[in-house]
Amino acid sequence: MDFIEEIDEFNIAMDNAYDLITGKVSLDTLETDLKINGIETFILPFDPLHETGTDPDTLDFIIEHFENLEEYEKCQVLLRIKNKTHG
């Protein structure tokens, strides 16, 4: 795997995390959609079987990613979740 493929996978993982955390998809839907597209496994910046992805460190990591991509609407949504969850 080359550097560009790794970046693409990282960006997909972050998009998946955003969709999962914001409730746009469920874990089951995410798994099913990927299998339909021939992808057997997926990566996330957290373990969805043991975490929700809404702990402050994970949210900060994902927010920083979207800040770097200048996707500020996603940052706002994640920041609202962080503030609601952790006051």
Number of C-alpha atoms within 10 A of each C-alpha: 5 6 8 9 10 11 11 11 15 16 16 15 18 20 17 20 25 23 16 19 20 16 10 11 16 13 16 8 12 15 15 14 13 13 13 9 8 9 11 10 8 13 14 18 15 15 10 14 7 7 10 13 20 18 14 15 11 17 21 16 13 22 23 14 17 21 15 10 10 11 13 13 11 18 20 14 14 21 16 13 18 19 10 9 11 10 7
